[in-house]
Amino acid sequence: MGLKEKLHSFKEQNKDKKWIPAFNALHTFLYLPNETTHSGGTHIKAADDLKRTMNTVIMALVPCLIFGMFNAGYQHYLALGEIDAANGFLGASFWTLDNLIVGLWQVLPLVVVSYGVGLAVEFVFAIIKGHEVEEGYLVTGMLVPLIVPVDIPLWMLAVAVIFGVVIGKEVFGGTGMNILNPALTIRAFLFFAYPTWMSGDKVWVHGAVERAGTPDAISGETILGSYAQNNSVVYDYADMFWGLIPGSVGETSKFLIIIGALFLIFSKIGSWRIILSTLIGALVMGLIFNGVVSAGWIADSSKFYGLMSVPFWQHLIIGSVLFGAVFMATDPVTASQTNKGKWIYGFLIGFLSILIRVFNPAYPEGVFLAILLMNVFAPTIDHYVVQGNVKKRMKRLKVKTA
């Protein structure tokens, strides 16, 4: 009898034990479940399942994670003045072992804590409630390290993960039942509970907090922070696109995010309608603000002038709009389900993201707040879309029977 058969036999012998859901989780992580459908009804046969879906999203995120590790080290040494600026995405001073070592040292613990704490909570709830451990946290565990500053204390991350998994998912019944994106719930908790670690110009570059107040203090201000203070931006468009800028670990490289988006769209995991409509909504709101500035309705001295005057298209290559549109807004559980609803849902996310970005005085970014808000309204959008279709069909039926 092979190892796989022994594990199946062990599971059958202990199927009534309270701890068996935890064992099943480890078992199905290594092997396919040894279960088939026995009922006589009609079933849809497909090669994909929740685990394969989650793994596909993770594969789309891995390039952003690896790049984020190199960028963490690059921004650290660049701020210290120990290296020269890279010559673009393939610059010799970017893809170096020193940068990777710093990135691994800072980013890998974030991944370990995210998965370790999150899966521990999942296992506890599985044992208490007696259900299988779901694979939904596989993606959340990867997203969380990518949307936080590189130097965030690990204990803060652990507390936030516990809050996000319990309040954002488990209290609603687990994977597939939650109304809020768990990763964004974790991000929101960090933002409101520990705001000084999630905003400002001392949190985005490794080592900046320790050196704050010293003669060689590192300034890790993001592009959004510079615009919000009406300061000039020192990064060119190429740096913004390739991702050679300070920011959350995985959000900076728009090139790799676009590659991930294409991968999700062609694998039919991510909704192109939501991604496209989110970007359209952001561009429309950016155009409106540009029009306000062009018309002279806001003074140059206004604290909102900097971000309002940003060229509308540039909003897509700074901040988290693109990352949120691709990996957050497309969450199939918390997003709208109808095709028309997806267009409305995505457009409002993009529109509100730029609106919050401009008028939020404490933190010039609004993507995670916009997505969480629309998570709440997604069922309402779908309801009215369905009711609108029902009314149209009823009208056509009345015309035919008249």
Phi, psi and omega per residue, in radians:
M1 nan 2.207 -3.131
G2 -1.325 3.026 -3.112
L3 -1.076 -0.719 -3.128
K4 -1.065 -0.770 -3.128
E5 -1.172 -0.662 3.114
K6 -1.103 -0.698 3.125
L7 -1.152 -0.726 3.083
H8 -1.078 -0.735 3.132
S9 -1.127 -0.726 3.114
F10 -1.082 -0.693 3.138
K11 -1.131 -0.720 -3.141
E12 -1.156 -0.684 -3.123
Q13 -1.196 -0.438 -3.075
N14 -2.049 0.432 -3.034
K15 -1.137 -0.320 -3.140
D16 -1.633 -0.033 -3.138
K17 -1.286 2.589 -3.094
K18 -1.220 -0.473 -3.076
W19 -1.546 -0.019 -3.028
I20 -1.115 -0.530 3.077
P21 -1.017 -0.634 3.107
A22 -1.152 -0.713 3.090
F23 -1.132 -0.726 3.138
N24 -1.059 -0.620 3.137
A25 -1.100 -0.802 3.113
L26 -1.164 -0.636 -3.118
H27 -1.143 -0.854 -3.111
T28 -1.275 -0.324 3.049
F29 -1.205 -0.577 -3.123
L30 -1.568 -0.611 -3.062
Y31 -2.289 2.796 3.007
L32 -1.213 2.524 3.099
P33 -1.045 2.412 3.131
N34 -1.567 0.954 -3.074
E35 -2.330 2.501 3.060
T36 -2.313 2.799 -3.140
T37 -1.385 2.309 -3.077
H38 -1.938 -0.252 -3.097
S39 -1.201 2.817 -3.030
G40 -1.586 0.076 -3.110
G41 -1.339 3.105 3.105
T42 -1.488 2.366 -3.106
H43 -2.280 2.599 3.056
I44 -1.473 2.191 -3.134
K45 -1.755 2.179 -3.126
A46 -2.619 2.739 -3.107
A47 -1.458 -0.250 -3.084
D48 -1.618 2.691 3.018
D49 -2.564 -3.064 -3.067
L50 -1.072 -0.707 -3.114
K51 -1.114 -0.791 -3.137
R52 -1.139 -0.660 3.104
T53 -1.089 -0.821 3.133
M54 -1.094 -0.727 -3.141
N55 -1.124 -0.590 3.106
T56 -1.117 -0.756 3.112
V57 -1.129 -0.704 3.129
I58 -1.075 -0.727 3.108
M59 -1.054 -0.606 3.108
A60 -1.244 -0.417 -3.108
L61 -1.566 -0.416 -3.061
V62 -0.979 -0.789 3.099
P63 -1.004 -0.675 3.103
C64 -1.127 -0.651 3.121
L65 -1.153 -0.820 -3.129
I66 -1.108 -0.774 3.101
F67 -1.072 -0.721 3.140
G68 -1.043 -0.597 3.097
M69 -1.151 -0.819 3.101
F70 -1.092 -0.718 -3.088
N71 -1.183 -0.575 3.104
A72 -1.072 -0.791 3.107
G73 -1.215 -0.678 -3.137
Y74 -1.087 -0.827 -3.140
Q75 -1.136 -0.602 3.128
H76 -1.120 -0.920 -3.107
Y77 -1.234 -0.559 3.106
L78 -1.150 -0.740 3.134
A79 -1.170 -0.534 3.101
L80 -1.365 -0.174 -3.125
G81 1.364 0.308 -3.088
E82 -1.550 -0.232 3.077
I83 -2.386 2.813 3.067
D84 -1.582 2.780 3.113
A85 -1.041 2.447 -3.124
A86 -1.224 2.663 3.072
N87 -1.527 1.248 3.129
G88 1.436 -2.949 -3.052
F89 -1.050 -0.568 -3.088
L90 -1.788 0.365 -3.123
G91 -1.074 2.508 -3.070
A92 -1.133 -0.471 -3.098
S93 -1.502 -0.005 -3.136
F94 -1.685 -0.941 -3.065
W95 -1.501 1.159 3.139
T96 -2.030 2.761 -3.139
L97 -1.126 -0.630 3.133
D98 -1.070 -0.773 3.111
N99 -1.087 -0.736 -3.124
L100 -1.141 -0.690 -3.131
I101 -1.098 -0.795 3.095
V102 -1.079 -0.743 3.135
G103 -1.110 -0.769 3.098
L104 -1.071 -0.739 -3.108
W105 -1.110 -0.560 -3.094
Q106 -1.662 -0.705 -3.003
V107 -1.519 -0.689 -3.097
L108 -1.013 -0.719 3.062
P109 -1.058 -0.575 3.082
L110 -1.102 -0.715 3.122
V111 -1.151 -0.774 -3.118
V112 -1.093 -0.807 3.134
V113 -1.131 -0.740 -3.132
S114 -1.036 -0.877 -3.140
Y115 -1.250 -0.754 -3.088
G116 -1.083 -0.885 -3.112
V117 -1.225 -0.780 -3.106
G118 -1.101 -0.791 3.135
L119 -1.215 -0.556 3.072
A120 -1.079 -0.755 3.096
V121 -1.113 -0.734 3.107
E122 -1.043 -0.766 -3.132
F123 -1.118 -0.743 3.139
V124 -1.053 -0.799 -3.141
F125 -1.189 -0.596 3.103
A126 -1.121 -0.722 3.140
I127 -1.222 -0.747 -3.124
I128 -1.143 -0.773 -3.062
K129 -1.591 -0.168 3.062
G130 1.252 0.508 3.093
H131 -2.043 2.988 -3.136
E132 -1.207 2.641 3.018
V133 -1.322 2.150 -3.077
E134 -1.522 2.717 -3.084
E135 -1.515 0.082 -3.057
G136 -1.042 -0.529 -3.093
Y137 -1.336 -0.161 3.123
L138 -1.014 -0.735 3.125
V139 -1.361 -0.761 3.133
T140 -1.011 -0.730 -3.141
G141 -1.088 -0.504 3.094
M142 -1.461 -0.613 -3.112
L143 -1.175 -0.703 -3.027
V144 -0.990 -0.858 3.130
P145 -1.119 -0.373 -3.091
L146 -1.465 -0.235 -3.060
I147 -2.000 0.305 3.133
V148 -2.142 2.779 3.046
P149 -1.103 2.657 -3.018
V150 -1.185 -0.481 -3.053
D151 -1.770 0.248 -3.123
I152 -1.095 2.327 3.130
P153 -1.016 2.446 -3.066
L154 -1.142 -0.566 -3.135
W155 -1.191 -0.595 3.065
M156 -1.120 -0.758 3.124
L157 -1.084 -0.728 -3.140
A158 -1.087 -0.793 3.118
V159 -1.074 -0.752 -3.131
A160 -1.143 -0.689 3.130
V161 -1.110 -0.763 3.099
I162 -1.035 -0.799 3.125
F163 -1.072 -0.822 -3.068
G164 -1.130 -0.725 -3.119
V165 -1.229 -0.733 -3.105
V166 -1.268 -0.960 -3.050
I167 -1.386 -0.641 -3.075
G168 -1.425 -0.339 -3.062
K169 -2.373 -0.986 -2.975
E170 -1.129 -0.627 -3.137
V171 -1.168 -0.316 3.100
F172 -1.608 -0.121 3.123
G173 2.055 0.026 3.097
G174 1.737 -2.924 -3.096
T175 -1.001 2.321 3.140
G176 1.608 -0.208 -3.102
M177 -1.971 -0.245 -3.064
N178 -1.293 2.556 3.125
I179 -1.734 -0.242 3.125
L180 -2.038 2.525 3.068
N181 -1.150 2.090 -3.070
P182 -1.045 -0.702 -3.129
A183 -1.106 -0.713 3.124
L184 -1.270 -0.518 3.036
T185 -1.103 -0.720 3.071
I186 -1.099 -0.768 3.133
R187 -1.103 -0.716 3.134
A188 -1.158 -0.691 3.109
F189 -1.056 -0.796 3.120
L190 -1.075 -0.708 -3.096
F191 -1.124 -0.756 -3.080
F192 -1.497 -0.514 -3.116
A193 -1.474 -0.636 -3.087
Y194 -2.307 1.137 -3.026
P195 -1.090 -0.561 -3.109
T196 -1.207 -0.332 3.105
W197 -1.643 -0.018 -3.081
M198 -2.131 0.052 3.139
S199 -2.635 2.984 -3.116
G200 1.708 -3.052 -3.073
D201 -1.873 0.235 -3.112
K202 -2.051 0.230 -3.018
V203 -2.062 -0.159 -2.964
W204 -1.697 -0.187 -3.140
V205 -2.120 2.309 -3.120
H206 -1.037 2.247 3.121
G207 1.648 -0.127 -3.061
A208 -1.193 -0.697 -3.085
V209 -1.171 -0.739 -3.120
E210 -1.118 -0.550 -3.081
R211 -1.659 -0.017 -3.110
A212 -1.040 2.338 3.126
G213 1.542 -0.067 3.114
T214 -1.730 2.846 -3.104
P215 -1.019 -0.524 -3.122
D216 -1.803 0.597 -3.084
A217 -1.018 2.429 3.125
I218 -1.535 2.305 3.006
S219 -1.787 2.033 -3.128
G220 -1.960 0.608 -3.078
E221 -1.114 2.397 3.112
T222 -1.409 2.957 3.105
I223 -1.076 -0.726 3.124
L224 -1.074 -0.705 3.113
G225 -1.101 -0.677 3.105
S226 -1.124 -0.807 3.116
Y227 -1.095 -0.694 -3.111
A228 -1.117 -0.496 3.111
Q229 -1.626 0.173 -3.107
N230 1.029 0.532 3.104
N231 -1.632 2.824 3.070
S232 -1.335 2.579 -3.122
V233 -1.720 2.269 -3.033
V234 -1.638 -0.050 -3.110
Y235 -1.710 2.449 3.085
D236 -1.548 3.039 -3.052
Y237 -1.126 -0.553 3.126
A238 -1.132 -0.755 3.105
D239 -1.070 -0.711 3.134
M240 -1.108 -0.708 -3.082
F241 -1.285 -0.809 -3.109
W242 -1.320 -0.464 3.061
G243 1.834 0.341 -3.128
L244 -1.506 0.980 -3.049
I245 -2.473 2.768 3.045
P246 -1.204 2.686 3.114
G247 2.825 -3.074 3.051
S248 -1.029 2.748 -2.940
V249 -0.931 -0.812 -2.994
G250 -1.902 0.065 -2.997
E251 -1.657 -0.159 -2.919
T252 -1.371 -0.677 -3.053
S253 -1.453 1.749 3.133
K254 -1.206 -0.503 3.110
F255 -1.066 -0.847 -3.119
L256 -1.243 -0.534 3.079
I257 -1.157 -0.700 3.101
I258 -1.129 -0.713 3.075
I259 -1.049 -0.773 3.096
G260 -1.090 -0.667 3.119
A261 -1.102 -0.784 3.126
L262 -1.098 -0.680 3.119
F263 -1.099 -0.773 -3.136
L264 -1.203 -0.650 -3.128
I265 -1.197 -0.809 -3.109
F266 -1.255 -0.419 3.037
S267 -1.519 -0.004 3.102
K268 1.080 0.524 3.062
I269 -1.621 -0.759 3.137
G270 -1.728 2.539 -3.122
S271 -1.494 2.040 3.110
W272 -1.168 -0.469 3.116
R273 -1.117 -0.768 3.141
I274 -1.179 -0.775 -3.128
I275 -1.066 -0.878 -3.091
L276 -1.133 -0.772 -3.108
S277 -1.179 -0.570 3.069
T278 -1.107 -0.772 3.125
L279 -1.160 -0.669 3.099
I280 -1.106 -0.768 3.117
G281 -1.052 -0.710 3.112
A282 -1.141 -0.710 3.139
L283 -1.158 -0.688 3.134
V284 -1.111 -0.797 3.130
M285 -1.140 -0.668 3.081
G286 -1.101 -0.696 3.088
L287 -1.104 -0.697 3.123
I288 -1.075 -0.798 3.132
F289 -1.145 -0.693 3.077
N290 -1.071 -0.661 3.091
G291 -1.134 -0.678 3.106
V292 -1.097 -0.745 3.130
V293 -1.159 -0.763 -3.122
S294 -1.111 -0.584 -3.141
A295 -1.355 -0.138 3.124
G296 1.326 0.408 -3.113
W297 -1.454 -0.050 3.113
I298 -2.369 2.409 -3.082
A299 -1.325 2.641 3.114
D300 -1.084 -0.474 -3.100
S301 -1.427 -0.129 -3.125
S302 -1.117 2.519 3.139
K303 -1.224 -0.220 3.118
F304 -1.674 -0.104 -3.018
Y305 -1.112 -0.709 -3.059
G306 -0.991 -0.925 -3.108
L307 -1.319 -0.513 3.111
M308 -1.215 -0.488 -3.105
S309 -1.533 -0.058 3.099
V310 -1.084 2.266 3.077
P311 -0.897 2.335 -2.965
F312 -0.935 -0.674 -3.105
W313 -1.247 -0.403 -3.090
Q314 -1.244 -0.345 3.103
H315 -1.065 -0.390 -3.108
L316 -1.414 -0.323 -3.094
I317 -1.943 0.127 3.008
I318 -2.173 2.612 3.130
G319 1.283 -2.735 -2.969
S320 -1.930 0.226 -3.075
V321 -1.029 -0.847 -3.086
L322 -1.171 -0.758 3.118
F323 -1.074 -0.776 3.128
G324 -1.119 -0.698 -3.135
A325 -1.117 -0.659 -3.047
V326 -1.459 -0.831 -2.955
F327 -1.850 -0.274 -3.089
M328 -1.896 -0.904 -3.084
A329 -1.146 -0.452 -3.083
T330 -1.481 0.050 3.095
D331 -0.905 2.035 -3.027
P332 -1.169 -0.324 -3.120
V333 -1.405 -0.766 -3.012
T334 -1.721 -0.107 -3.124
A335 -1.570 2.970 3.042
S336 -1.142 2.631 -3.062
Q337 -1.816 -0.471 -3.128
T338 -1.449 2.655 -3.104
N339 -1.103 -0.789 3.098
K340 -1.150 -0.670 3.117
G341 -1.093 -0.616 3.111
K342 -1.102 -0.685 3.097
W343 -1.109 -0.788 -3.140
I344 -1.159 -0.824 -3.122
Y345 -1.012 -0.877 -3.123
G346 -1.153 -0.748 -3.132
F347 -1.042 -0.782 -3.124
L348 -1.167 -0.590 3.081
I349 -1.082 -0.872 3.130
G350 -1.099 -0.750 -3.124
F351 -1.070 -0.853 -3.110
L352 -1.246 -0.530 3.138
S353 -1.032 -0.830 -3.135
I354 -1.250 -0.621 3.099
L355 -1.059 -0.840 3.129
I356 -1.187 -0.671 3.137
R357 -0.977 -0.734 -3.068
V358 -1.341 -0.726 -2.992
F359 -1.720 0.056 3.091
N360 -1.540 1.869 -3.036
P361 -1.277 -0.449 -3.048
A362 -1.475 -0.626 -3.043
Y363 -2.568 1.843 -3.018
P364 -1.307 1.096 3.035
E365 -2.718 2.515 -3.073
G366 -2.431 0.180 -3.036
V367 -1.146 -0.834 -3.055
F368 -1.188 -0.593 3.086
L369 -1.194 -0.706 -3.141
A370 -1.130 -0.735 -3.131
I371 -1.182 -0.751 3.104
L372 -1.059 -0.726 3.113
L373 -1.070 -0.779 -3.124
M374 -1.302 -0.412 2.980
N375 -0.991 -0.718 -3.126
V376 -1.175 -0.645 -3.057
F377 -1.619 -0.080 -3.125
A378 -1.002 -0.805 3.105
P379 -1.080 -0.608 3.111
T380 -1.157 -0.734 3.097
I381 -1.041 -0.840 3.139
D382 -1.093 -0.655 -3.139
H383 -1.051 -0.835 -3.104
Y384 -1.261 -0.520 3.044
V385 -1.138 -0.799 3.129
V386 -1.123 -0.771 3.138
Q387 -1.116 -0.639 3.083
G388 -1.111 -0.700 3.093
N389 -1.160 -0.670 3.111
V390 -1.101 -0.768 -3.132
K391 -1.108 -0.702 3.110
K392 -1.095 -0.723 -3.136
R393 -1.212 -0.622 3.101
M394 -1.143 -0.672 3.102
K395 -1.129 -0.750 3.119
R396 -1.120 -0.643 3.125
L397 -1.148 -0.692 3.134
K398 -1.139 -0.685 3.122
V399 -1.114 -0.728 -3.118
K400 -1.203 -0.610 -3.100
T401 -1.503 -0.200 -3.109
A402 -1.237 nan nan
